[in-house]
Amino acid sequence: MIAGLGAVFALIGAFSDTVLVIGLILMVVGVIIAAPSAPYPGPQMDEWWILMGSGALVCLLGFAIGLLLTAIGGVLVAGGAVATLISLGLGFPVEDQD
């Protein structure tokens, strides 16, 4: 859920670089914390963690590219944040797998 909060901050980050950086940090931390749950399929999606990690990576790349090419970087950040939110909404395991 931390990654989802980070994704929301990244989407809001278009208005403030500080909010964007906080969102990116939260996304990366959320991906790392969710790593132990990666092998468990979610209710609608089996490979949810790969999409979440890819979304966070695209956001990081978008932030770096955005330093030179603002529009392209913003689109990448938004796309990565949406991918992260989709992976959490459709794929995060909701039941205990033990």
Buried (B, 14 or more C-beta within 10 A) or exposed (E): EBBBBBBBBBBBBBEEEEBBBBBBBBBBBBBEEBEEBBEBEBEEBEEBBEBBBBBBBBBBBBBEBBEEEEEEBBBBBBBBBBBBBBBBBEBBBEEEEE
